[in-house]
C-alpha cells in the first residue's frame, strides 16, 4: 500500500515535470513577447529621431561656438583696418641738445613773404625760423601769400596763433610783429635764397649784415635742405612746425567742434584728402576720365598760370607713372578692396571736387556715408571762411589730424604735412595708396581682365603689404645706424619735401601701409 502510494506520487510528479519541459506554446509565447518588445523600442526611438530631424531647418545654422568664432574673426579683420600702426620704438625728440645756442638779441631783421597754399607756407615758415637762428637775425612775423591761385587775403594772425608762435620760440629766436618804423625806409637786401640750401650757405649769407640791416626773403618754400644739417637745426624746424605753428583759436575751436560732430555720427571716420580739384588736375596735366571740354579747360588754365613752368604734359604718361591723383571712382574701388564697409563714415578733406556731385557720386555709390564741411556745419558757421581758402584748409587739416585713418589720394604738401604730424602725435594710421601700382589694376578692371571681389582684394593687399615690409626693413636699418651714431639724424632722399623732413623728430620715418 505504501509502495503504491509512493508510485502514484512519483507518477504525478513526473507528469508535471514532463508538462513544463515539453510545452512549446509557452516557449513560443515568450519569444514573441521579447521580439515584440524589441520592435516597439526600436520604432519608438526611430520615431523620436525623425520628429527631431523634422524640427531642424533644411540648411542648419552654424553651431554657437563657430558663429562666435566667425564673428570674432570678422571683428578682428575690421579692427585691423582701423588700428594704429606700431611705433617701432620711435618717439618725438625735439628738445635742444646741450650744445644748442640760445637766442641772442639782434638789431638785424629778416622779413619773409611766404608763398603757396597753407601747408607750403607752414613748411616755409618753419624753415625761416631755422634760417633766422643760423644767421642770428630777428624774424618779423611773415607775410602770407595773397597772389596764389586762391587769392586769400588772410594775414598771419587770421590763421595762426601769433602770440603762441612768438612765445614758444622765444628761446630759439627773437620774433617781432612788425619791422621797426625807422627801418622801413632804409635799403633792404632782397634775396631769393637758393633752393635746398645747406647750413654752410646761410653761414656765408651772414656777410649781408655788413651792408644791410634788413634782409627780405622773397620766397620761403624749399629754402632749406632736408639732409646734412646739424641735429639741433632739424629739431628746431620740428618745434616750429608742430609746437609753435598752432592755428588761431577761432579756427582751432571750430575745427574741434566739427570733429565732435563727426564722432557723434559714426564714432570712427576716415579723413580722405581727395585732391581731385581743378588746380591740381591742371597743374599735373591729369585728364584721365574727363571729357574733351574739361581737358581743354584745364590746359587753358595751365597756360595762363605764369609760375607753372611746365605747359605741355602727356596725361597718359603721367598716370602710368603714378603722378596723378586718384579719381573718386578709383578711391572707392581701393577702399572697398581694402575691406572697408559701405557704412564707413568718410570726411572729404578737400575743396570743390572737379565735376561736382556727378563725379563725387562715383565714390558715394560705394560709400554713401560721405560728409563735408558743408554738411557738418551751418551756412552761418561757415560764413567767416568764405573766400579764405587757407582758413578753410586749416579746418580740413584739424579734422584730418584727429581722424582714425587718413587717406591721401596724392602726395602733395598737405598729405605729407598731415602724415608727419599724425606720426608726431603717436603714429596714427595713414594709408598712402600705391598709385603707380594701382593704375595697372584699374586698367585690368576696365578691360574685364580682373573682377572686383576677393581676387582684387588680394592684389591690393599684397601690393601694400610688400610696401610695408620694405619700410620695416628700413626701420631696422635706421635703428642699427642710430646706435652707432646717436647724434646723427637720419636722412632723406635728395629732393624730398621739407615737410616730410619734419618727421626727423621720430628718428626714422615709417610710411604706414596696410
GUMIGU-395960 format. One line per field, with one value per residue (C-alpha): residue in three letters; x, y, z. Coordinates in Angstrom, 1 decimal. Layout:
resn (Ala | ...)
east (X | ...)
north (Y | ...)
up (Z | ...)
END
This chain:
resn (Unk | Unk | Unk | Unk | Unk | Unk | Unk | Unk | Unk | Unk | Unk | Unk | Unk | Unk | Unk | Unk | Unk | Unk | Unk | Unk | Unk | Unk | Unk | Unk | Unk | Unk | Unk | Unk | Unk | Unk | Unk | Unk | Unk | Unk | Unk | Unk | Unk | Unk | Unk | Unk | Unk | Unk | Unk | Unk | Unk | Unk | Unk | Unk | Unk | Unk | Unk | Unk | Unk | Unk | Unk | Unk | Unk | Unk | Unk | Unk | Unk | Unk | Unk | Unk | Unk | Unk | Unk | Unk | Unk | Unk | Unk | Unk | Unk | Unk | Unk | Unk | Unk | Unk | Unk | Unk | Unk | Unk | Unk | Unk | Unk | Unk | Unk | Unk | Unk | Unk | Unk | Unk | Unk | Unk | Unk | Unk | Unk | Unk | Unk | Unk | Unk | Unk | Unk | Unk | Unk | Unk | Unk | Unk | Unk | Unk | Unk | Unk | Unk | Unk | Unk | Unk | Unk | Unk | Unk | Unk | Unk | Unk | Unk | Unk | Unk | Unk | Unk | Unk | Unk | Unk | Unk | Unk | Unk | Unk | Unk | Unk | Unk | Unk | Unk | Unk | Unk | Unk | Unk | Unk | Unk | Unk | Unk | Unk | Unk | Unk | Unk | Unk | Unk | Unk | Unk | Unk | Unk | Unk | Unk | Unk | Unk | Unk | Unk | Unk | Unk | Unk | Unk | Unk | Unk | Unk | Unk | Unk | Unk | Unk | Unk | Unk | Unk | Unk | Unk | Unk | Unk | Unk | Unk | Unk | Unk | Unk | Unk | Unk | Unk | Unk | Unk | Unk | Unk | Unk | Unk | Unk | Unk | Unk | Unk | Unk | Unk | Unk | Unk | Unk | Unk | Unk | Unk | Unk | Unk | Unk | Unk | Unk | Unk | Unk | Unk | Unk | Unk | Unk | Unk | Unk | Unk | Unk | Unk | Unk | Unk | Unk | Unk | Unk | Unk | Unk | Unk | Unk | Unk | Unk | Unk | Unk | Unk | Unk | Unk | Unk | Unk | Unk | Unk | Unk | Unk | Unk | Unk | Unk | Unk | Unk | Unk | Unk | Unk | Unk | Unk | Unk | Unk | Unk | Unk | Unk | Unk | Unk | Unk | Unk | Unk | Unk | Unk | Unk | Unk | Unk | Unk | Unk | Unk | Unk | Unk | Unk | Unk | Unk | Unk | Unk | Unk | Unk | Unk | Unk | Unk | Unk | Unk | Unk | Unk | Unk | Unk | Unk | Unk | Unk | Unk | Unk | Unk | Unk | Unk | Unk | Unk | Unk | Unk | Unk | Unk | Unk | Unk | Unk | Unk | Unk | Unk | Unk | Unk | Unk | Unk | Unk | Unk | Unk | Unk | Unk | Unk | Unk | Unk | Unk | Unk | Unk | Unk | Unk | Unk | Unk | Unk | Unk | Unk | Unk | Unk | Unk | Unk | Unk | Unk | Unk | Unk | Unk | Unk | Unk | Unk | Unk | Unk | Unk | Unk | Unk | Unk | Unk | Unk | Unk | Unk | Unk | Unk | Unk | Unk | Unk | Unk | Unk | Unk | Unk | Unk | Unk | Unk | Unk | Unk | Unk | Unk | Unk | Unk | Unk | Unk | Unk | Unk | Unk | Unk | Unk | Unk | Unk | Unk | Unk | Unk | Unk | Unk | Unk | Unk | Unk | Unk | Unk | Unk | Unk | Unk | Unk | Unk | Unk | Unk | Unk | Unk | Unk | Unk | Unk | Unk | Unk | Unk | Unk | Unk | Unk | Unk | Unk | Unk | Unk | Unk | Unk | Unk | Unk | Unk | Unk | Unk | Unk | Unk | Unk | Unk | Unk | Unk | Unk | Unk | Unk | Unk | Unk | Unk | Unk | Unk | Unk | Unk | Unk | Unk | Unk | Unk | Unk | Unk | Unk | Unk | Unk | Unk | Unk | Unk | Unk | Unk | Unk | Unk | Unk | Unk | Unk | Unk | Unk | Unk | Unk | Unk | Unk | Unk | Unk | Unk | Unk | Unk | Unk | Unk | Unk | Unk | Unk | Unk | Unk | Unk | Unk | Unk | Unk | Unk | Unk | Unk | Unk | Unk | Unk | Unk | Unk | Unk | Unk | Unk | Unk | Unk | Unk | Unk | Unk | Unk | Unk | Unk | Unk | Unk | Unk | Unk | Unk | Unk | Unk | Unk | Unk | Unk | Unk | Unk | Unk | Unk | Unk | Unk | Unk)
east (0.0 | 2.8 | 4.6 | 1.5 | 1.1 | 4.7 | 4.4 | 1.4 | 3.2 | 6.2 | 4.0 | 2.2 | 5.5 | 6.9 | 3.8 | 4.1 | 7.7 | 7.1 | 4.3 | 6.7 | 9.5 | 7.7 | 5.2 | 6.1 | 3.3 | 4.8 | 8.2 | 6.9 | 4.9 | 8.0 | 10.0 | 7.2 | 7.0 | 10.7 | 10.7 | 7.7 | 9.2 | 12.4 | 10.4 | 8.5 | 11.6 | 13.3 | 10.4 | 9.9 | 13.4 | 13.3 | 10.1 | 11.6 | 14.7 | 12.5 | 10.5 | 13.6 | 15.0 | 11.8 | 12.0 | 15.5 | 15.8 | 16.9 | 20.1 | 21.0 | 22.7 | 26.3 | 26.7 | 27.0 | 30.8 | 31.7 | 29.3 | 31.0 | 34.4 | 33.5 | 32.1 | 35.2 | 37.4 | 35.4 | 35.6 | 39.3 | 39.6 | 37.6 | 39.6 | 42.8 | 41.6 | 41.3 | 44.1 | 47.0 | 50.4 | 53.2 | 55.6 | 58.6 | 60.0 | 60.3 | 59.2 | 59.4 | 62.7 | 62.6 | 64.3 | 67.6 | 70.9 | 73.3 | 75.3 | 72.4 | 73.0 | 70.1 | 68.6 | 70.6 | 69.4 | 69.9 | 69.2 | 69.2 | 65.9 | 64.6 | 61.3 | 59.6 | 56.9 | 55.5 | 54.3 | 51.9 | 49.0 | 48.5 | 50.9 | 53.5 | 53.5 | 53.7 | 56.8 | 58.4 | 57.8 | 59.4 | 62.4 | 62.7 | 62.7 | 65.8 | 67.4 | 66.9 | 68.6 | 71.6 | 72.0 | 71.3 | 68.6 | 65.3 | 62.4 | 59.5 | 56.1 | 55.9 | 53.5 | 51.3 | 50.7 | 47.8 | 48.6 | 48.3 | 45.5 | 43.1 | 43.7 | 43.3 | 43.6 | 44.2 | 47.0 | 49.3 | 47.2 | 44.0 | 45.3 | 47.9 | 48.0 | 50.6 | 51.1 | 51.7 | 54.2 | 56.3 | 56.2 | 57.0 | 60.1 | 61.4 | 64.4 | 65.3 | 65.0 | 63.6 | 60.4 | 58.6 | 55.2 | 56.4 | 59.6 | 60.5 | 59.2 | 62.7 | 63.9 | 61.1 | 62.6 | 66.2 | 67.6 | 66.9 | 68.7 | 66.2 | 67.2 | 65.9 | 67.8 | 69.0 | 66.6 | 67.6 | 70.5 | 72.6 | 73.9 | 77.1 | 75.2 | 73.4 | 76.5 | 78.0 | 74.9 | 75.6 | 78.1 | 75.0 | 74.7 | 77.8 | 75.9 | 72.3 | 70.3 | 67.2 | 67.1 | 63.9 | 63.3 | 61.0 | 60.2 | 60.1 | 59.3 | 62.1 | 64.8 | 66.5 | 68.0 | 66.5 | 69.8 | 73.2 | 72.0 | 73.0 | 70.7 | 69.6 | 68.6 | 66.4 | 64.9 | 64.2 | 62.3 | 60.2 | 59.4 | 58.4 | 56.2 | 54.5 | 54.8 | 54.8 | 52.5 | 49.1 | 46.0 | 44.2 | 41.8 | 38.6 | 39.8 | 41.1 | 37.9 | 35.6 | 37.7 | 37.4 | 33.7 | 33.4 | 35.4 | 33.0 | 30.1 | 31.8 | 32.2 | 28.6 | 27.7 | 29.7 | 32.4 | 35.3 | 35.9 | 38.3 | 39.7 | 40.0 | 42.2 | 40.6 | 42.9 | 40.6 | 40.4 | 40.7 | 44.0 | 45.7 | 44.4 | 45.5 | 48.9 | 49.6 | 48.1 | 45.9 | 42.8 | 42.0 | 38.2 | 37.5 | 35.6 | 37.4 | 35.9 | 37.1 | 40.6 | 40.7 | 39.6 | 42.5 | 45.0 | 43.9 | 44.2 | 47.8 | 48.8 | 47.5 | 49.3 | 52.8 | 54.6 | 53.6 | 56.7 | 55.7 | 53.0 | 53.0 | 52.2 | 51.4 | 48.4 | 48.6 | 52.3 | 51.6 | 49.0 | 51.2 | 54.0 | 51.6 | 51.8 | 48.1 | 45.7 | 43.2 | 39.8 | 36.7 | 35.8 | 39.3 | 39.3 | 36.0 | 37.4 | 40.6 | 38.9 | 36.4 | 39.2 | 41.0 | 37.8 | 36.1 | 32.4 | 29.9 | 28.7 | 32.1 | 32.0 | 34.2 | 35.1 | 36.2 | 39.1 | 39.3 | 38.0 | 35.5 | 35.7 | 36.2 | 33.0 | 30.9 | 28.4 | 28.3 | 31.9 | 31.7 | 28.8 | 31.3 | 32.6 | 29.3 | 27.7 | 30.1 | 30.3 | 27.1 | 28.1 | 30.2 | 30.3 | 32.0 | 32.3 | 29.2 | 27.1 | 28.7 | 28.3 | 25.6 | 25.9 | 26.2 | 29.1 | 31.0 | 30.4 | 33.8 | 35.6 | 34.1 | 36.9 | 39.5 | 40.9 | 43.8 | 41.5 | 39.1 | 42.1 | 43.1 | 39.7 | 40.5 | 43.9 | 42.5 | 39.8 | 42.5 | 44.9 | 42.2 | 40.8 | 41.1 | 42.5 | 44.0 | 44.0 | 45.7 | 45.0 | 48.0 | 51.4 | 51.2 | 52.0 | 49.0 | 49.4 | 53.0 | 52.3 | 49.3 | 51.1 | 54.1 | 52.0 | 50.0 | 53.2 | 54.4 | 51.2 | 51.5 | 51.7 | 48.1 | 47.2 | 47.9 | 47.2 | 49.1 | 47.8 | 50.5 | 49.1 | 51.6 | 50.8 | 47.0 | 46.9 | 47.6 | 44.8 | 42.3 | 43.1 | 42.6 | 39.3 | 38.2 | 39.3 | 37.5 | 40.8 | 40.1 | 36.9 | 36.0 | 35.9 | 38.4 | 40.9 | 41.0 | 41.3 | 44.2 | 46.0 | 45.6 | 46.5 | 49.6 | 50.7 | 50.6 | 51.8 | 55.0 | 55.5 | 55.1 | 57.6 | 60.2 | 59.6 | 60.0 | 63.4 | 64.4 | 63.3 | 65.5 | 68.4 | 67.8 | 67.8 | 71.2 | 72.7 | 71.4 | 73.0 | 76.4 | 76.0 | 73.5 | 73.9 | 73.4 | 70.0 | 68.5 | 68.5 | 66.0 | 66.4 | 67.5 | 64.7 | 62.1 | 59.8 | 60.8 | 57.5 | 58.4 | 61.7 | 59.8 | 59.5 | 63.1 | 61.7 | 60.9 | 64.4 | 63.2 | 60.1 | 57.9 | 55.4 | 52.2 | 50.6 | 48.0)
north (0.0 | 2.2 | 1.3 | 2.1 | 5.5 | 6.2 | 5.2 | 7.3 | 10.3 | 9.7 | 9.4 | 12.6 | 14.4 | 13.1 | 14.2 | 17.8 | 17.8 | 16.5 | 19.0 | 22.1 | 20.7 | 19.8 | 22.8 | 24.5 | 27.1 | 28.7 | 28.9 | 30.4 | 33.0 | 34.1 | 34.5 | 36.5 | 38.8 | 39.6 | 40.2 | 42.5 | 44.5 | 44.9 | 46.1 | 48.5 | 50.0 | 50.3 | 52.1 | 54.4 | 55.7 | 55.9 | 57.9 | 60.4 | 60.9 | 61.5 | 64.1 | 65.9 | 65.9 | 67.4 | 70.3 | 71.2 | 73.6 | 72.3 | 74.3 | 74.4 | 77.4 | 77.1 | 76.0 | 78.6 | 78.4 | 78.5 | 81.5 | 83.3 | 82.5 | 83.7 | 87.0 | 87.4 | 86.9 | 89.3 | 91.9 | 91.4 | 91.9 | 95.1 | 96.4 | 95.8 | 98.4 | 101.0 | 100.0 | 102.4 | 101.0 | 100.1 | 102.9 | 100.5 | 102.2 | 105.7 | 108.8 | 112.6 | 114.1 | 117.9 | 119.2 | 121.0 | 119.2 | 120.6 | 122.2 | 124.3 | 128.0 | 130.1 | 133.1 | 136.3 | 139.8 | 141.2 | 144.5 | 142.8 | 141.8 | 139.2 | 139.8 | 137.0 | 136.6 | 133.1 | 131.6 | 128.8 | 127.2 | 126.7 | 123.7 | 125.1 | 128.3 | 126.4 | 124.5 | 127.6 | 129.5 | 126.7 | 126.8 | 130.6 | 130.1 | 127.8 | 130.3 | 133.2 | 131.2 | 130.3 | 133.9 | 135.3 | 137.6 | 138.8 | 137.3 | 139.6 | 137.8 | 136.5 | 137.9 | 135.3 | 134.7 | 136.7 | 136.2 | 132.5 | 130.5 | 131.1 | 134.8 | 134.5 | 137.9 | 136.3 | 137.6 | 135.5 | 136.2 | 135.3 | 131.7 | 131.2 | 131.9 | 134.7 | 135.1 | 131.3 | 131.3 | 134.1 | 132.7 | 129.1 | 130.1 | 132.8 | 130.6 | 130.0 | 133.3 | 136.8 | 137.4 | 140.8 | 141.5 | 144.4 | 145.9 | 149.0 | 152.1 | 153.7 | 150.7 | 150.7 | 153.3 | 152.2 | 150.0 | 146.3 | 143.3 | 141.4 | 137.8 | 134.7 | 132.2 | 129.1 | 126.1 | 123.3 | 125.3 | 123.8 | 125.1 | 126.5 | 128.5 | 130.5 | 131.0 | 132.6 | 134.7 | 136.4 | 138.7 | 140.6 | 142.0 | 144.1 | 146.2 | 145.7 | 145.8 | 144.2 | 141.2 | 140.5 | 136.8 | 136.9 | 133.2 | 130.9 | 127.4 | 124.8 | 127.2 | 124.8 | 121.4 | 118.2 | 116.5 | 117.1 | 119.7 | 119.9 | 117.9 | 121.0 | 122.8 | 119.8 | 119.8 | 123.5 | 123.0 | 120.4 | 122.6 | 125.4 | 123.1 | 121.1 | 123.1 | 126.8 | 127.0 | 126.4 | 127.7 | 130.8 | 130.0 | 130.6 | 128.1 | 125.6 | 125.6 | 125.3 | 122.5 | 120.5 | 121.1 | 119.6 | 116.6 | 116.1 | 116.2 | 113.5 | 111.3 | 111.6 | 110.5 | 107.3 | 107.1 | 106.3 | 108.0 | 108.2 | 111.6 | 111.4 | 114.0 | 113.8 | 116.1 | 115.9 | 119.6 | 121.9 | 123.5 | 120.1 | 118.4 | 121.4 | 121.6 | 117.8 | 117.6 | 114.7 | 114.3 | 110.6 | 110.1 | 113.7 | 114.9 | 116.7 | 120.1 | 119.5 | 118.6 | 121.7 | 123.9 | 122.5 | 123.1 | 126.7 | 127.3 | 125.8 | 128.1 | 131.2 | 130.4 | 132.0 | 130.3 | 126.8 | 126.3 | 123.0 | 123.6 | 120.5 | 117.4 | 113.9 | 112.9 | 109.2 | 109.0 | 111.0 | 108.5 | 105.4 | 106.8 | 107.3 | 111.1 | 111.7 | 112.0 | 109.1 | 109.7 | 109.4 | 106.1 | 104.7 | 105.7 | 103.8 | 100.7 | 101.0 | 101.4 | 98.6 | 96.3 | 97.0 | 95.8 | 99.0 | 98.5 | 100.6 | 102.2 | 103.7 | 107.4 | 109.3 | 113.0 | 114.7 | 116.9 | 119.0 | 122.0 | 121.8 | 118.5 | 118.9 | 117.8 | 118.4 | 115.9 | 114.0 | 112.9 | 112.5 | 110.1 | 107.6 | 107.4 | 107.8 | 105.0 | 102.7 | 104.7 | 106.7 | 107.9 | 110.8 | 114.2 | 117.6 | 120.8 | 122.0 | 119.0 | 119.3 | 123.0 | 125.6 | 128.4 | 130.9 | 128.9 | 128.7 | 132.4 | 133.6 | 131.1 | 132.1 | 133.4 | 132.4 | 129.1 | 128.9 | 129.1 | 126.6 | 124.3 | 124.7 | 123.1 | 120.2 | 119.9 | 119.7 | 117.1 | 115.1 | 115.1 | 113.8 | 111.1 | 107.4 | 106.9 | 109.4 | 108.5 | 111.0 | 110.4 | 112.5 | 113.1 | 116.8 | 119.3 | 118.6 | 114.9 | 115.0 | 117.6 | 115.7 | 112.3 | 113.7 | 115.4 | 112.3 | 110.3 | 113.0 | 112.8 | 109.0 | 107.1 | 107.4 | 105.4 | 106.8 | 104.7 | 106.0 | 104.3 | 103.0 | 105.0 | 103.6 | 100.0 | 100.7 | 102.1 | 98.6 | 97.1 | 99.8 | 99.3 | 95.5 | 96.1 | 98.4 | 95.8 | 93.0 | 91.1 | 91.4 | 91.4 | 93.1 | 90.7 | 88.5 | 88.5 | 92.3 | 92.5 | 90.1 | 92.1 | 95.4 | 93.9 | 92.2 | 95.4 | 97.4 | 94.6 | 94.4 | 98.1 | 97.9 | 95.1 | 97.3 | 100.1 | 97.9 | 96.8 | 100.4 | 101.0 | 98.2 | 99.6 | 103.1 | 101.7 | 100.0 | 103.1 | 105.2 | 103.0 | 103.6 | 107.3 | 108.6 | 112.3 | 112.0 | 112.5 | 110.1 | 111.4 | 111.6 | 111.1 | 114.2 | 116.3 | 115.1 | 117.7 | 119.8 | 118.9 | 115.2 | 116.0 | 117.3 | 113.6 | 113.6 | 114.0 | 110.4 | 109.4 | 107.5 | 108.0 | 104.9 | 105.1 | 103.5 | 101.0 | 98.3)
up (0.0 | 0.8 | -2.4 | -4.5 | -2.9 | -3.5 | -7.1 | -7.6 | -6.1 | -8.3 | -11.4 | -10.6 | -10.2 | -13.4 | -15.3 | -14.0 | -14.9 | -18.4 | -18.9 | -18.2 | -20.2 | -23.3 | -23.6 | -27.0 | -26.6 | -23.5 | -25.1 | -28.3 | -26.4 | -24.5 | -27.7 | -29.3 | -26.3 | -26.3 | -30.1 | -30.0 | -27.2 | -29.2 | -32.2 | -30.1 | -28.6 | -32.0 | -33.6 | -30.6 | -30.8 | -34.6 | -34.4 | -31.9 | -34.1 | -37.1 | -35.3 | -34.0 | -37.6 | -38.9 | -36.5 | -37.7 | -40.7 | -44.1 | -44.0 | -40.3 | -38.9 | -37.6 | -34.0 | -31.4 | -31.0 | -34.7 | -35.1 | -32.2 | -33.6 | -37.0 | -35.6 | -33.6 | -36.7 | -38.7 | -35.9 | -35.8 | -39.5 | -39.3 | -36.4 | -38.3 | -40.8 | -38.0 | -35.6 | -35.2 | -36.5 | -34.2 | -33.2 | -33.6 | -30.6 | -32.1 | -30.2 | -30.6 | -29.8 | -30.4 | -27.3 | -27.9 | -27.1 | -24.5 | -27.4 | -28.6 | -28.6 | -27.1 | -28.9 | -28.9 | -29.1 | -32.6 | -34.3 | -37.7 | -39.2 | -41.6 | -43.4 | -45.3 | -47.9 | -47.6 | -50.9 | -51.8 | -50.0 | -46.3 | -45.8 | -48.2 | -46.2 | -42.9 | -44.1 | -45.4 | -42.1 | -40.1 | -42.4 | -42.0 | -38.2 | -38.6 | -41.1 | -38.7 | -35.9 | -38.2 | -39.3 | -35.9 | -37.1 | -35.7 | -37.6 | -38.4 | -38.5 | -42.1 | -44.7 | -46.2 | -49.9 | -51.3 | -55.0 | -55.4 | -57.1 | -54.1 | -53.7 | -49.9 | -48.1 | -44.7 | -42.5 | -40.2 | -37.2 | -39.1 | -39.5 | -36.8 | -33.0 | -33.3 | -29.5 | -29.1 | -32.0 | -30.5 | -27.0 | -28.0 | -29.9 | -27.6 | -26.5 | -30.2 | -32.0 | -31.4 | -33.2 | -33.6 | -35.1 | -37.3 | -38.7 | -36.6 | -38.4 | -38.6 | -40.7 | -43.2 | -45.5 | -45.4 | -48.3 | -47.8 | -49.2 | -51.3 | -51.6 | -53.4 | -51.3 | -53.1 | -53.0 | -50.6 | -49.3 | -46.5 | -43.2 | -44.8 | -47.3 | -44.7 | -42.6 | -45.7 | -46.2 | -42.9 | -44.8 | -46.0 | -42.5 | -43.2 | -45.7 | -44.7 | -41.5 | -43.2 | -45.4 | -47.3 | -48.3 | -51.4 | -51.3 | -48.3 | -49.6 | -50.0 | -48.9 | -46.5 | -47.3 | -45.8 | -45.2 | -43.7 | -41.2 | -37.5 | -35.3 | -33.4 | -36.6 | -37.5 | -34.1 | -34.3 | -37.6 | -35.9 | -32.9 | -35.2 | -37.4 | -34.7 | -31.4 | -32.5 | -35.6 | -33.9 | -35.6 | -34.4 | -31.5 | -33.6 | -36.2 | -33.7 | -31.6 | -34.6 | -36.1 | -32.8 | -32.8 | -36.3 | -35.1 | -32.2 | -34.7 | -36.8 | -33.7 | -32.9 | -36.4 | -36.5 | -33.9 | -36.2 | -39.5 | -42.4 | -43.5 | -47.3 | -48.8 | -52.2 | -54.3 | -57.3 | -57.6 | -60.7 | -59.8 | -59.1 | -62.2 | -64.3 | -62.7 | -63.1 | -66.5 | -65.5 | -67.7 | -67.4 | -67.2 | -68.2 | -71.2 | -74.1 | -73.0 | -69.4 | -70.5 | -72.7 | -69.8 | -67.6 | -70.4 | -70.9 | -67.1 | -67.1 | -70.0 | -68.2 | -64.9 | -65.3 | -62.3 | -63.6 | -65.8 | -67.5 | -70.0 | -72.3 | -70.3 | -71.5 | -69.4 | -70.2 | -69.2 | -66.0 | -65.0 | -65.8 | -63.7 | -60.7 | -60.8 | -60.9 | -58.0 | -57.8 | -59.2 | -56.9 | -58.6 | -58.1 | -54.4 | -53.9 | -55.6 | -53.5 | -50.1 | -50.9 | -51.8 | -48.5 | -46.7 | -45.5 | -45.2 | -47.3 | -44.0 | -43.3 | -42.4 | -44.7 | -44.4 | -47.6 | -46.7 | -49.9 | -51.8 | -54.6 | -56.5 | -60.2 | -61.8 | -58.7 | -57.3 | -60.5 | -60.2 | -56.5 | -56.9 | -58.3 | -54.8 | -52.9 | -54.8 | -52.9 | -49.7 | -49.2 | -45.7 | -47.0 | -45.3 | -45.9 | -44.0 | -45.8 | -44.4 | -40.9 | -40.3 | -41.0 | -43.6 | -40.7 | -39.2 | -42.5 | -43.4 | -42.0 | -44.1 | -47.5 | -49.8 | -47.3 | -48.7 | -46.2 | -43.2 | -44.8 | -45.4 | -41.7 | -40.8 | -43.1 | -41.5 | -38.0 | -38.9 | -40.8 | -37.8 | -35.5 | -37.8 | -37.1 | -40.6 | -43.1 | -46.8 | -49.2 | -52.9 | -53.9 | -52.3 | -52.1 | -49.3 | -47.2 | -47.5 | -46.3 | -43.6 | -42.1 | -42.3 | -40.5 | -37.8 | -37.2 | -36.6 | -34.2 | -32.3 | -31.8 | -35.0 | -36.1 | -39.1 | -42.6 | -45.8 | -48.8 | -52.0 | -54.3 | -57.3 | -59.8 | -58.9 | -58.8 | -62.3 | -63.7 | -61.5 | -62.5 | -66.2 | -65.9 | -64.3 | -67.1 | -69.7 | -67.9 | -67.2 | -63.5 | -61.5 | -58.2 | -55.3 | -53.4 | -56.3 | -56.5 | -52.7 | -52.7 | -55.3 | -53.4 | -50.0 | -51.5 | -53.1 | -49.9 | -47.6 | -49.6 | -49.3 | -45.5 | -45.3 | -47.1 | -44.7 | -41.7 | -43.0 | -43.4 | -39.9 | -38.6 | -40.6 | -39.1 | -35.6 | -36.2 | -37.6 | -34.8 | -32.2 | -33.9 | -34.3 | -31.8 | -32.5 | -36.3 | -37.7 | -40.2 | -43.8 | -46.6 | -50.3 | -52.0 | -53.3 | -50.9 | -49.4 | -46.5 | -44.9 | -44.9 | -43.3 | -40.2 | -39.3 | -38.2 | -34.7 | -34.8 | -35.8 | -38.8 | -41.0 | -41.3 | -44.1 | -42.9 | -45.2 | -44.6)
END
